[in-house]
Amino acid sequence: MIALTVGEPAGIGPELVLDIARDSWPCRIVAIGDPALLAGRSAAGGHTVTIVDDDGSRGAHAPGTLPVTGASLDGKAVAGELNPRHARAVLSWLDTAAAGCMDGHFDAMVTAPLHKGIINEAGMAFTGHTEYLAQLTGGEPVMMLAAGRLRVALVTTHLALRAVPDAITASAVTRTVETVHGELISRFAIPAPRLLLAGLNPHAGEGGHLGLEELDVIIPAAAALREQGIDLAGPLPADTLFTPGRLADADAVVCMYHDQGLPVLKALGFGEAVNITLGLPIVRTSVDHGTALDIAGTGRADPGSLRAAIHQALALCQS
């Protein structure tokens, strides 16, 4: 049973969920959101999806029918128009999905995109799904995106660029690599993962001439990881790390910050990539894109990444 949170009410999440509901799935999909929101968006968009209350039953998904549970929004949602009054309900949907995964009611959760800014404007500190779910579940998350065979994990996630160097510590690098290595074995059935590690600075620091983080932090951490038996190359210059020759034998790339690795992955697989949160006691996957307020309600949103996220969640549940 998959919990599918509908994301930002003003964004494309609700219509993507409705698109998904028209497909056949070998599991039960339960949307976590406001039933009135989904019913209204279905009627407006001509999705012909019947919204029903979730009764807790299991079994294969019935195409054209969508079981829904979740708190109601404070006021009507308008496609493309953010409203801070909706933030509390949106976070409660994450709470419901995560709690259901923790108690075994759901086998995994898949999340449509949220808008971080409007949640913060509502007075609730929020840096992203990854960090929020860590607080709910007690896990130590690692953010990894996958597009085909290319997997990119991050040592730091949603930080301002000027804060990144201070966050690159030996413990952060070590924990990230160990988590990626362990979960590639346990969840992805890769018995001996081969990892590439990016440096932080241009040319991986150029021997200290372009920054000391490699010499002081990353190189010693990488050496200690290799002593544990982890097949880890690096730190490598990020501008040549993603060349075909380097990637040919790699199972994952570990990058130091958000915009170091994800632009490459999204350029190669945008719309089909999946965001996977490692290091949690639950299975959670998500889309590779944002709320797309500019096209919300127009019927132009592509559900490809959300379909891929559900398929990946199912695979992880079966591993």
N, C-alpha and C positions, 0 to 999 in steps of 0.2 A: 504494500500500500504506500503510495507516494503522496506526500503533502506538497502542494504546489501553491506557493504564496503569490498573490497577484501583483505585488509591487506598488509603485506610485500610482494612485488612482487617476491622476491627470495624464499619465504617460501611456505607452503602448502595451504595458503589461496585461491589463485586463483583456484587450482584444487578442493578444498572443495566446493567453490561456483559453479563450473561446475557440481559437483556431485549433489548438491542441485537442480540445474536447470533441472535435468532429472526427478525429482519427481513431483507429483501432489500437488498443494497447493491451499487452498481456498482464496487466496489473490494474488495480483500482487507483484512479487518480482523484484526489479530493482537493478542490480549490480552497485555499484559506484566504478569505476576504469577505467583503460585504456582499451578500446575495443580491441586494437591490442594485448595487453598482454593476454587477455582471449581467443581471437581467436587463438593465437599462442599456448597457453598451451592446448587448446582443440584439436587442430590438432596433437600436439605432443603426447598427452595422449590418443587419440582415444575416446574422450568423446562424439563425435557426437552431440554437442550442437551448435545450430545456434545462432550466436551473432547478435543482431539487435539494432538499435538506439532506445533509449527510446522515445516514443511519448507522454508520460504523461497520457495515457489511464489507466483505472482501469479494474477490473475483475479478474477472477481466472487465476492463472499461467498456461501457456501452456507448458506441459512437453517437454523438448528438445529445448526450445527457451529461450534465456536470453536477456532481454532488458538491455542495458548498457549505462551509461553516466558518464563523468568524465574527468579530465585533463589527457593528454598524459604524459608518462614518458619521462625523458631526457635520451634517449638511451635505448637499448634493455635490458630486464631483463633476466637473466640466472638463472634457478632453482638452489638453493643452494649457490649462489654467491651474497653476499650483495654488494650494490652500493650506496654510500651516495648521488649520483646525483639524486636518486629516492625519497629522503625524502620529498622534497617540494611538489611533486605531491601526495604522500601518505597522507600528512597532509591536502592537499586541498580536498581529497576525504572525510575526516572527516568533513571538513567545509561544503561541499555540502550536506552531509547527515543530519548534525545537522540543517543547515539553512532550509532544506526542511521539517524537523520535526517541527521547530519553526513556520513556516508559514502555516502549515497544509497540505502541499502537500504530505508528508509522514506521516503515522500514527505511525511509530516506526523505529528505526534503529538497525540493528544487525551487529556486527563487527567481522571480521576474525582477527587473531592475527597480531600484529605489532612487530617490533624489536626496542626496545627503544634505544639500544646502537648505531645503525647506524644513527638514527635520531639525536642524540646528536653529533655524529662524524661529521655530516653535518653542525654543528654550530647552531642547533635549540634546545633550552632546552625543554626536553620532559620527564616527569616522568611516563606517562601512559595515556590510554584512559580516565580513570575516571577524572583525574585532568584537562586534556585538554578540555573535554566536559563541565566541570564546568565553565571554562573560556569562552567558546562559548555561553553557555546558561544562565549564571548567577545563576546557581543552587549551592547548597551546598551538594555535593555528599556523599553518603555512599556506599561503596562497599560490596555487599552481593553475596555469591555463594550458589547455591541450588542444592542438589542431592536428589531426592525423597522428603521425609519430612524433611530432615536435611537442615537447612538454617544457614549459618555462615556469620555474618556481622563484619566489622572491624572498630575500632576507628581510627587507623592509617593505611595507605596503603603502598605506595612504598617509604619507608624510610630506611636508613641504621640503623642497629640494635642499634648502639650506640646513635642514635638520638631519639629513641622511648620514653624513660622515660620522656624527656623534653616535648614531644608532648602529653603526657597523662595528660590533664588538666580537671578540672571539667566541663568546657564548652564543651570540645570535647566529653567526655563521655556522658554528658547530651544530646547534639545534636544528637549523634549517636543513643542512645536508643530511644529518642523521634521520630526520623525519622523512624527507624525500626518499632516501635510500630504503628505509624500513617499510614505507608504504608501497613503494614500487614492488617490493618483494611480496608483501602480505596481501595487497589489494589488486595489484596489476599482474601478479604471477610472473614477474621478471626475476629469475633466481639470482642473477649476478648483475645488478644495474651498473651501467657506466655513466658517470656524471661529468659534466663540464662546469667549471666555476669561473664566473667572470670577475675581473678586477673592478675596482671602483673608479679609478682615475683613467684618463687616456693612456693608452699603451700599457695598461696595468701598472701605472706609476713610473715607468721608465727608470727602474732601479732607484727610485727615491727622488728623481729630479722633477717629477710631476705629481708629487704627493707621497706621504709616508704610510698611508693606510695599508697598502699591500705589505710593506716590510714589517710594520709593527703589529698588524692584526691578521690579515688574510693569509699570508704565506705560512706563518706558524700554525694557524688553525687548520689549514689544508694539510700540512705535514702530519699533524696529530691525527687527523681523520684517516689519512692513508695508512698510518700505523695501526689503525683499528681494522684494516683490511678492506676499506671502502675504495673502489676504483674511481678515483677523482683526479681529473686533469685541471691544472690551473693554480693560481689565478691567470686567466687569459685575457688579452685585450678584447673588449666587447665588440670593437669594430670588425674584427676578423673571426670572432668566435662562431658566428652564424653562417659561415661559408659551408657549402655542401660537403666538402671534404671533412671538416670538423664534425658536422652533425651526423655523418653517415653511420657511425658506430655508437652514437650517444643515445641514451634512454631519457635523459633530462638535462636541462641547463639550469643552473642556479645563478640568478642575477642579484645584484646588490639593491636595486631600487626599481620602482614601478615602471618608469618610462625608459629604462635601460633595455628590458627584454620584451615587454608587451607590444610595443609598436611593430617589432619584427614579426612576432607571432600573428598579430592581427592583420598585418599586411599580407601574410601568407594564407590566412584562413578566416578572415572576418565573416561573421554570419554563420559560421559552422564550428567555431571554437567553443570550448566549454571551460568555465571557471570551476575548479575543484578545490574544496577546502580540505587540506590534509591536517592531521594532528588533532582532530576532534573525535569524541566518542560516538559520533553519529556520521551518517553519510549526507553530505551536502554538495550539490552542484548548482551552477547558475549559468546565465547567458554571458556573452562576451561584449555586450553593448549596454548603453544607457537607456534613459527613459524616452528619448526621441520625442520630446514634446511637440516639435514642429510638425510631425506627421501623425500624432495621436488622433484617433477617430476618423482618419481618412481611408482606412482599409489598405494602406500601402505597407504596413509593417510586415517584415519577413519573419515567420516563426522558426526558421531553420536552426538558429542557435538554441532555442528553447527545446526543440525536438531532440537535438544532440545532447542537451543537458539531461533530459529524461532517460535517453538511451544509456548515457554514461552512468547515471544513478542506478539503473537496473543492473548494469554490468558489475558495478561495485557491490551491490547487494548480494550478488551471486558468487562473488569471489571468496 
